């Protein structure tokens, strides 16, 4: 009975270490796949819009007006 418990605890420890090491990599892989999917969707949308014509993308309004202020003495 004691040997079986020790074996189970050892197996669980090894599995926990494996998960701790593999989890960041798996999360990064899922993130990269999501970004790739978004890029493919954007590219497909752009190609369809180019086939339709230039009016498919309305002109973007600039939200901010940037200026450079220089103080002269």
N, C-alpha and C positions, 0 to 999 in steps of 0.2 A: 504494500500500500504506500509506504513512504517512498519507495523507488519510483512508483508511477507518478506520484505528486511532483517529485523532483524533476522527472522527465518532462512533465507538462509545463512546469515553471520554466525550465530551460528552453523548451520549444517556444513558449510565449515570449520569452526574452529575445530570442533570435528573430522571431517574426516582428517584434516591436522595433528592434534595431534596423531591420530591413526596411520596414515602412518609413522610419524616420529618415533613412538615407535616400529612399526612392521617391518619397512624396514631393520634395521640391522639384525634382526633375519632371515628374509627371504633371505637376501644376504648370511648369514652364512649357511643356509640350502642348498641353491643352490651350494655353494662352496663345502660343504661336499658331496653332491650327485655327483658332478663332480669328486672329488677325489676318491670316492667309485667306480665310473664307470671306472676310469683309473686303479685302483688297480685290478678290476676284469678282465680288458682287458690284463693287464700285466701277471696276473696269468694264464689266458687262453693261452696266447702266450707261456709262460714257459712250461705248460703242453704239448702243441702241439710239442714244440721243444724237450722235453724229450722223446716223443714217436718216433720222427724222429731219434734222436741219438745225441751224444755229439758234432758233428760237426755243429749243428744248430746255436750255439752261438760261434762265433769266439773269439779267445783269445783277451782280452782287453789289449791295450798298455797303459802303465803308462805314463802319460804326464809329470809328475814332478818327480824329483829325490830329495828326502828329506835326508838331512844329519844333524848331530848334531856336531857343532863345539865348542870345549871347549878350552879355553886358559889356558895353564899351565904356572905358573911362575917359 
